[in-house]
Amino acid sequence: MKKILFISFLFTSLGLFSQGNLQFNRVANYSFDLDGIGSITGNASSGHGSVGSLIVPDGKVWKVTGATKVNYDNSRNDVIYQGASDNTAVSLIKGTVKIPIVVKSAETNWVVFPLWLSAGTYDVYAYNGTASLFHINVIEFNIVQ
């Protein structure tokens, strides 16, 4: 009897510290071609802009587990490589909130994951993205009432 009470108490206690109202739904990977925004040529009006959007559906949240920006070279059959001295930035913008997702100087991404995104539409905004791709990996959770 003591064992049964202890086990019940243990499971009840552990339930209090769980994510409670989140239920795993799926893993998703998204890619955006940043080539359309061009390179920086000493003019702040070029080399940055919106390259698409991400939509987190109502009743769901996203846990961003990672994001990266890689370069490609058409002369090498679109072989993807990491630029050695590449400086770039990618942000997600929801209304007036700007969330940096990739802030890179050479080989280091200065953003720490995970990041959590609530329901809504996020514009993907990039700076200095010539011949490059932006990838984002998320885990989607249902919000259970």
C-alpha positions as CSV (number, residue, x, y, z in Angstrom):
1,M,0.0,0.0,0.0
2,K,2.8,2.4,0.8
3,K,4.4,1.6,-2.5
4,I,1.2,2.5,-4.4
5,L,0.8,5.8,-2.5
6,F,4.4,6.7,-3.1
7,I,4.2,5.9,-6.9
8,S,0.9,7.9,-7.1
9,F,2.5,10.8,-5.3
10,L,5.6,10.7,-7.5
11,F,3.6,10.8,-10.8
12,T,1.4,13.6,-9.4
13,S,4.4,15.6,-8.4
14,L,6.2,15.2,-11.7
15,G,3.1,16.3,-13.5
16,L,3.2,19.6,-11.8
17,F,6.6,20.5,-13.3
18,S,5.9,19.3,-16.9
19,Q,5.0,21.4,-19.9
20,G,1.4,20.6,-19.0
21,N,-0.6,22.3,-21.8
22,L,1.8,21.6,-24.7
23,Q,1.4,18.5,-26.8
24,F,4.0,17.6,-29.5
25,N,2.6,18.0,-33.0
26,R,5.4,17.9,-35.6
27,V,8.9,18.8,-36.7
28,A,9.2,21.3,-39.6
29,N,12.1,22.6,-41.6
30,Y,11.8,25.8,-43.7
31,S,14.2,27.3,-46.3
32,F,14.4,30.8,-47.8
33,D,16.5,31.9,-50.8
34,L,18.2,35.2,-49.7
35,D,19.7,35.9,-53.1
36,G,17.0,38.3,-54.2
37,I,18.0,40.9,-51.6
38,G,21.5,41.4,-53.1
39,S,24.7,42.4,-51.5
40,I,25.7,45.5,-49.6
41,T,27.5,48.0,-51.8
42,G,27.9,50.8,-49.3
43,N,24.3,51.9,-49.6
44,A,21.9,51.2,-46.8
45,S,19.0,51.0,-49.3
46,S,20.3,47.8,-50.9
47,G,21.2,44.4,-49.6
48,H,18.4,43.9,-47.1
49,G,14.7,43.1,-47.2
50,S,11.9,40.7,-46.6
51,V,12.3,37.3,-48.2
52,G,9.1,35.6,-47.1
53,S,7.1,34.8,-44.0
54,L,6.5,32.1,-41.4
55,I,3.0,31.4,-40.0
56,V,2.6,29.9,-36.6
57,P,-1.1,28.6,-36.6
58,D,-3.6,29.6,-33.9
59,G,-3.5,27.2,-31.0
60,K,0.1,26.3,-31.6
61,V,3.6,27.5,-30.5
62,W,6.9,26.8,-32.2
63,K,10.2,26.0,-30.5
64,V,13.0,27.1,-32.8
65,T,15.7,24.6,-32.3
66,G,18.2,26.0,-34.8
67,A,18.7,28.3,-37.8
68,T,21.6,28.8,-40.2
69,K,22.6,30.7,-43.3
70,V,24.7,29.0,-45.9
71,N,26.1,30.1,-49.3
72,Y,25.8,28.5,-52.7
73,D,27.8,28.8,-55.9
74,N,26.1,28.2,-59.2
75,S,29.5,27.7,-60.9
76,R,29.9,24.6,-58.6
77,N,26.5,23.1,-59.3
78,D,24.9,24.8,-56.2
79,V,27.3,23.2,-53.8
80,I,26.4,24.6,-50.3
81,Y,29.3,25.9,-48.2
82,Q,29.8,28.2,-45.3
83,G,31.5,31.5,-46.0
84,A,34.7,32.0,-44.1
85,S,34.3,35.8,-43.7
86,D,30.5,36.1,-44.1
87,N,28.7,38.7,-42.1
88,T,24.9,38.5,-42.2
89,A,21.8,38.9,-40.1
90,V,18.3,37.4,-40.3
91,S,15.4,38.5,-38.1
92,L,11.8,37.5,-37.7
93,I,9.5,40.5,-37.4
94,K,6.0,40.3,-35.9
95,G,4.3,43.7,-35.8
96,T,6.9,45.9,-34.0
97,V,8.8,43.0,-32.4
98,K,12.1,42.1,-34.0
99,I,13.6,38.7,-33.1
100,P,17.2,38.2,-34.3
101,I,17.5,34.6,-35.4
102,V,20.8,34.5,-37.2
103,V,23.5,37.1,-36.4
104,K,26.7,35.8,-37.9
105,S,30.2,37.1,-38.0
106,A,32.4,34.6,-39.9
107,E,31.7,31.2,-38.5
108,T,29.8,32.1,-35.3
109,N,26.1,32.5,-34.8
110,W,25.5,34.8,-31.8
111,V,21.9,33.7,-31.2
112,V,21.3,31.1,-28.5
113,F,18.6,28.5,-29.1
114,P,15.9,27.5,-28.4
115,L,13.6,30.4,-29.1
116,W,9.8,30.2,-28.7
117,L,7.4,31.8,-31.1
118,S,3.7,32.4,-30.4
119,A,0.9,32.2,-32.9
120,G,1.0,34.8,-35.7
121,T,2.8,35.8,-38.9
122,Y,6.5,36.5,-38.9
123,D,8.2,38.3,-41.8
124,V,11.7,36.9,-42.5
125,Y,14.0,39.9,-43.0
126,A,17.6,39.5,-44.0
127,Y,20.6,41.7,-44.4
128,N,23.5,40.8,-46.8
129,G,22.3,37.6,-48.3
130,T,23.9,37.3,-51.8
131,A,23.8,33.7,-53.1
132,S,22.7,32.2,-49.8
133,L,20.0,30.2,-48.2
134,F,18.4,30.6,-44.7
135,H,17.2,27.4,-43.0
136,I,15.1,27.2,-39.8
137,N,14.2,24.1,-37.8
138,V,11.2,24.1,-35.5
139,I,9.2,21.8,-33.3
140,E,5.5,22.6,-33.3
141,F,3.3,22.0,-30.2
142,N,-0.4,22.1,-29.8
143,I,-1.7,24.2,-26.9
144,V,-4.0,21.8,-25.0
145,Q,-6.6,23.3,-22.7
